[in-house]
Amino acid sequence: METEAKNALPVIAVAMGDPSGISPELTARILAEPDLRSAARYVVFGDFRLFQLGAADAGLTPDLHVVKEGDALPAAAGKPVFVDLANHDPADLQRGKATLAGGKAATDNFRRALQLAAAGKADAVFFTPFNKAAMRFAYPGYDDEIRFVRDAIAFEGPASEFNVLDKLWNCRVTSHIPLSEVAKNITQERILRALDLADKNLRAAGFNPPRIAVAGINPHAGDGGNFGRDEIDTIEPAVKAAQAKGYTVEGPFPSDTVFLRAKNGDFDAVLTMYHDQGQIAMKLMGFDRGVTLIGGFPFPICTPAHGTAYEIAGKGIANLGACRAALSLAIKMASEGRAARKTAA
């Protein structure tokens, strides 16, 4: 019975992030948390020697089942499985610096975790922080995680980043593009696509129905056309079209006040028009608890919203808050997904 209960838990594929920062320490910390260990089964990808360095930084000795690359994964290990890719010589480790070796290891770990989930052997992916400069060293043309995921699992559908803080979500119409290109990329079609994706992912996380507020793009949401007609000509028609589809959505609202209403509980999510319009608000409200969800793929992908914190690498003082929140969201969405698939079957 105990084995059956264990096997009923969701499987989380974990990719150890940039080795030059706090990722090895954070990976060790999450795998040592009793409540997280009991909530899911884990398959971790990385260099076990670097993991041991991170565990030593944290003063921990997590109990893991270690296998070599190419070995069959144990059907019921009873504890987290660590797949040792042996892909970064500790002698080459340069803490606090973005390196080609670090980027290669991180991309290798991430690709393997994604492929495990794409093969149906994991229900979600979680990764500790990457460094984008190091990732570009190893993967030329690397824009962001979405581009990498598409390439790794050959996926063509719509996908987006979501920022999550406790029970408040931020969704975006545009993301990693220059500010000068934002306005021309705000179309009714793009707004509706973003709302479709937001509704789907919020429901997968247990919001039913999710209440979504849409921000304007101009000061005071255009002030009735005095400061621009984007809200009148583009955003409001998209909101009405979303309402006609049955979505619980309102707006457009001035972006300098909509997060106050959402924080006070009027909405579950805010759809913003561009990256920093939402990121600044979310990170001011709780940088140490923020989560990034990459949604739209066949499985959820979660990571803490903060970076690699090179300045404290190796000091054993990394804050686990955002990692815990990110992994908890991955587990929740993985569990919801397993339940939905079981019901459908």
C-alpha positions in Angstrom: 0.0 0.0 0.0 2.8 2.4 0.8 4.4 1.8 -2.6 1.1 2.3 -4.3 0.6 5.6 -2.5 4.2 6.7 -3.4 3.6 5.9 -7.0 0.4 7.9 -7.1 2.4 11.1 -6.4 3.4 13.4 -9.3 6.8 13.1 -10.8 8.9 16.3 -11.0 11.9 16.5 -13.3 14.4 18.8 -11.6 17.2 20.6 -13.5 20.1 22.0 -11.5 20.7 25.5 -12.8 23.8 27.6 -13.2 26.6 26.0 -11.1 28.4 29.3 -10.6 25.6 30.7 -8.5 23.3 29.5 -5.7 21.6 26.8 -7.8 23.5 23.8 -6.4 22.8 25.0 -2.9 19.1 25.5 -3.6 18.8 22.2 -5.3 20.2 20.5 -2.2 18.0 22.5 0.1 14.7 21.7 -1.6 15.6 18.0 -1.7 16.1 18.0 2.0 12.7 19.5 2.9 10.5 16.8 4.4 7.2 18.2 3.3 8.4 18.7 -0.3 10.0 15.2 -0.4 6.7 13.6 0.7 4.6 15.6 -1.8 6.2 14.3 -5.0 8.7 12.0 -6.6 11.8 13.6 -8.1 14.2 12.9 -10.9 17.1 15.4 -10.7 19.6 16.1 -13.5 23.0 17.6 -12.9 26.6 16.9 -11.9 26.5 15.1 -8.6 29.9 16.5 -7.6 28.6 20.0 -7.9 25.4 19.0 -6.1 27.6 17.8 -3.2 29.3 21.1 -3.1 26.0 22.9 -2.9 24.9 20.5 -0.1 28.1 21.2 1.8 27.4 24.9 1.4 24.0 24.4 3.0 25.3 22.0 5.7 23.2 19.2 4.4 23.5 15.5 3.3 20.3 14.8 1.4 19.5 11.1 1.0 19.3 10.3 -2.7 19.4 7.4 -5.1 22.2 8.2 -7.5 22.3 6.7 -11.0 24.7 7.3 -13.9 23.6 8.7 -17.3 22.1 6.0 -19.4 21.1 3.8 -16.4 17.5 2.8 -16.2 15.5 4.9 -13.7 14.4 2.8 -10.7 10.7 2.1 -10.7 10.3 2.8 -6.9 13.4 4.3 -5.4 11.6 5.6 -2.3 13.7 8.7 -2.4 14.7 11.3 -5.0 16.7 10.0 -7.9 19.7 11.9 -9.0 20.9 11.3 -12.6 24.6 12.1 -12.5 25.4 13.6 -15.9 29.0 14.3 -14.8 28.9 17.3 -17.1 30.9 19.9 -15.2 34.4 19.3 -13.7 34.4 20.9 -10.2 38.0 22.0 -10.9 36.6 24.3 -13.6 34.0 25.8 -11.4 34.2 29.6 -11.2 31.8 30.8 -8.6 30.3 34.2 -9.2 31.0 34.2 -12.9 29.1 33.4 -16.0 31.0 30.7 -18.0 30.7 28.5 -21.0 31.2 25.4 -18.9 28.4 26.5 -16.5 26.1 27.3 -19.4 26.7 24.0 -21.1 25.9 22.1 -17.8 22.8 24.1 -17.2 21.4 23.7 -20.7 22.2 20.0 -20.6 20.4 19.6 -17.3 17.4 21.5 -18.5 17.2 19.7 -21.8 17.2 16.3 -20.1 14.5 17.3 -17.6 12.3 18.7 -20.4 12.7 15.5 -22.5 11.8 13.3 -19.6 8.5 15.2 -19.2 7.9 15.3 -22.9 8.2 11.5 -22.9 5.5 11.3 -20.4 7.8 10.2 -17.6 7.4 13.4 -15.5 4.4 15.6 -14.8 6.2 18.9 -14.4 9.6 20.5 -14.6 11.3 22.6 -12.0 14.7 24.3 -12.3 16.9 26.3 -10.0 18.1 29.7 -11.5 19.9 30.0 -14.8 22.2 32.8 -15.9 21.2 34.0 -19.3 24.7 35.2 -20.3 26.1 31.7 -19.5 23.2 30.1 -21.4 24.0 32.2 -24.5 27.6 31.1 -24.3 26.4 27.5 -24.6 23.4 28.0 -26.8 23.8 30.9 -29.3 20.6 32.7 -30.1 19.2 31.9 -26.6 16.4 34.5 -26.0 14.7 33.0 -23.0 13.5 29.7 -21.6 10.5 29.6 -23.9 12.7 29.6 -27.0 14.9 26.8 -25.4 11.9 24.7 -24.5 10.5 24.9 -28.0 13.7 23.7 -29.4 14.3 21.0 -26.9 10.9 19.3 -27.3 10.0 20.5 -30.8 6.8 22.3 -29.7 5.1 25.0 -31.8 2.0 26.1 -29.8 1.5 29.4 -27.9 3.5 29.7 -24.7 4.1 32.5 -22.2 5.7 33.3 -18.9 3.5 33.9 -15.9 4.7 35.6 -12.7 3.1 34.3 -9.5 3.2 35.8 -6.0 1.2 33.8 -3.5 -2.2 33.7 -5.1 -1.7 36.6 -7.5 -0.7 36.0 -11.1 0.7 38.4 -13.7 0.3 37.5 -17.4 1.7 39.3 -20.4 0.8 40.1 -24.0 4.4 40.9 -25.0 7.5 39.8 -23.1 11.2 39.9 -24.1 11.1 42.6 -26.8 12.4 46.2 -26.9 10.0 48.7 -25.4 10.0 50.6 -28.7 8.3 47.6 -30.3 5.6 47.0 -27.8 2.8 49.2 -29.1 2.8 47.7 -32.6 2.6 44.2 -31.1 -0.5 44.9 -29.1 -3.3 43.6 -31.2 -6.7 42.1 -30.4 -5.5 38.7 -31.5 -2.5 38.8 -29.2 -4.5 39.9 -26.3 -7.1 37.2 -26.8 -4.4 34.6 -27.2 -2.8 35.8 -23.9 -6.2 35.6 -22.2 -6.8 32.1 -23.5 -3.4 30.9 -22.2 -3.9 32.7 -18.8 -7.4 31.2 -18.3 -6.1 27.7 -19.1 -3.1 27.9 -16.8 -5.0 29.5 -13.9 -7.6 26.8 -14.1 -4.8 24.2 -14.1 -3.6 25.7 -10.8 -7.1 25.5 -9.2 -8.7 28.8 -10.0 -12.2 28.1 -11.3 -13.1 30.5 -12.8 -10.1 32.8 -12.7 -10.8 36.5 -12.4 -8.6 38.4 -14.8 -8.0 42.2 -14.9 -6.6 43.7 -18.1 -4.2 46.7 -17.8 -4.2 49.5 -20.3 -1.0 50.6 -22.1 -1.2 54.4 -21.9 -1.2 56.6 -18.8 -4.5 56.5 -17.0 -5.6 53.8 -19.6 -5.7 56.5 -22.3 -7.9 58.9 -20.3 -10.8 58.4 -22.7 -8.6 58.9 -25.8 -6.7 62.0 -24.5 -3.5 60.0 -24.1 -3.9 57.5 -26.9 -6.6 55.3 -28.4 -5.1 51.9 -27.9 -7.5 51.1 -25.1 -10.5 52.2 -27.1 -9.6 50.7 -30.5 -7.7 47.5 -29.4 -7.8 46.5 -25.7 -11.4 47.1 -24.8 -12.7 45.2 -27.9 -10.4 42.3 -27.0 -11.8 42.3 -23.5 -15.4 42.2 -24.8 -14.5 39.4 -27.1 -13.0 37.4 -24.2 -16.2 38.0 -22.1 -18.3 36.7 -25.0 -16.2 33.5 -24.8 -17.2 33.2 -21.2 -14.0 34.4 -19.5 -14.3 36.3 -16.2 -12.3 39.3 -17.4 -12.6 43.1 -16.9 -10.7 46.2 -18.1 -8.8 47.9 -19.4 -7.7 49.5 -16.1 -4.9 52.1 -15.5 -1.8 50.1 -14.9 -0.7 52.2 -11.9 -3.7 51.2 -9.8 -4.9 47.8 -11.1 -2.3 45.9 -9.0 -3.7 47.6 -5.9 -7.1 46.1 -6.6 -5.6 42.7 -7.4 -3.5 42.7 -4.3 -6.7 43.5 -2.3 -8.4 40.4 -3.7 -10.6 41.8 -6.5 -8.8 39.7 -9.2 -6.7 36.6 -9.4 -4.5 37.8 -12.2 -3.5 40.9 -14.1 -2.8 40.8 -17.8 -0.2 43.5 -18.7 0.8 44.7 -22.1 4.6 44.5 -21.6 7.2 42.9 -19.4 8.1 45.5 -16.8 4.6 46.8 -16.5 3.9 43.8 -14.4 7.3 42.6 -13.2 8.0 45.8 -11.3 4.8 45.6 -9.4 5.1 41.9 -8.6 8.8 42.0 -7.5 8.1 45.0 -5.2 5.3 43.1 -3.5 7.5 40.0 -2.8 10.8 39.4 -4.6 11.8 36.6 -2.2 8.6 34.6 -2.9 8.1 35.2 -6.6 7.7 32.3 -9.0 8.0 32.2 -12.8 5.7 29.7 -14.5 6.3 28.9 -18.2 2.9 27.9 -19.4 1.4 26.6 -22.6 3.6 23.5 -23.0 2.2 20.0 -22.4 3.5 20.2 -18.8 4.1 23.1 -16.3 7.6 24.5 -15.9 8.4 26.4 -12.8 11.4 28.3 -11.3 12.0 31.0 -8.7 11.7 34.5 -10.2 15.1 35.6 -8.8 18.4 35.0 -10.4 21.6 33.2 -9.7 22.8 35.5 -6.9 26.5 35.2 -7.9 27.4 37.6 -5.0 26.5 35.0 -2.3 27.5 31.8 -4.2 29.1 29.3 -1.8 28.2 31.2 1.4 25.3 28.9 2.4 22.8 31.7 3.0 20.5 31.4 -0.1 16.9 32.1 0.7 14.7 29.1 -0.1 11.4 31.1 -0.2 10.9 31.5 -3.9 12.2 28.0 -4.7 9.8 26.5 -2.2 6.9 28.5 -3.8 7.9 27.5 -7.3 8.3 23.8 -6.6 5.0 23.9 -4.6 3.2 25.3 -7.7 4.8 22.7 -9.9 3.6 20.0 -7.6 0.1 21.4 -7.4 -0.3 21.8 -11.2 1.2 18.3 -11.7 -1.3 16.8 -9.3 -4.2 18.7 -10.9 -3.0 17.4 -14.3 -2.8 13.8 -13.1 -6.3 14.0 -11.6 -7.7 15.5 -14.8 -6.1 12.8 -17.0 -7.4 10.1 -14.7 -11.0 11.5 -14.8 -10.8 11.8 -18.6 -9.7 8.2 -18.9 
